[in-house]
Structure formats: structure tokens, C-alpha cells
Amino acid sequence: MTTSAELSLYPLTPNYEQVIIDFIHQLRSQPGIRVATNGLSTQLTGEYNAVMAALTEAMRPTICGEITCSFVIKVLNVGVVPGANVEV
């Protein structure tokens, strides 16, 4: 089953940029998913297991880090092409 996830990372620090950049690099290093970014969020698309595994592995360094952060994640049971309308 193709799945998409849209997520936003909010590091609770004035120096938030590098935390977000590092997280996106972690996501892009994960196999089996397509990653797209914009100014508000990051979208992942792939098979369900690949998307969930990518989220788990990419989030680990941020969650285990010293900076307090918040992740907001939406998971859809359809594949989404960034910028395209989703047929329902």
C-alpha cells in the first residue's frame, strides 16, 4: 500500500535551522521513499513499511538529541505527489 506522510519539525531553540536541515538529510538517506520539502513541511511517499521505517530512523537522532522539539505528522493512505490534487 502506498502511503504519504507530511511532517513538520519544531525545534524549541533560537538556533533551529541546523536541527531541521540535519533531520531532512536523515530522511533523504532512507531507502524506498520519495522526499519533498517546502517552507512549512516535508512530505514522504512510498510503501507503508518504508515510510514508517524512514520516520523511525530519521527521527531517532533528533528525539535523542539535547534540543527539545515537537514533530507534527499526518499520515495518509494514498500516495501524494507534492503540489498535485489528491483524488478521493
Protein Blocks (a to p, Z undefined) as FASTA:
>chain_A
ZZdddddddddbfklmlmmmmmmmmmmmpghiacdddfkbccddddfklmmmmmmmmmmm
mmmmmbdcdddddddfbdcdehiacdZZ
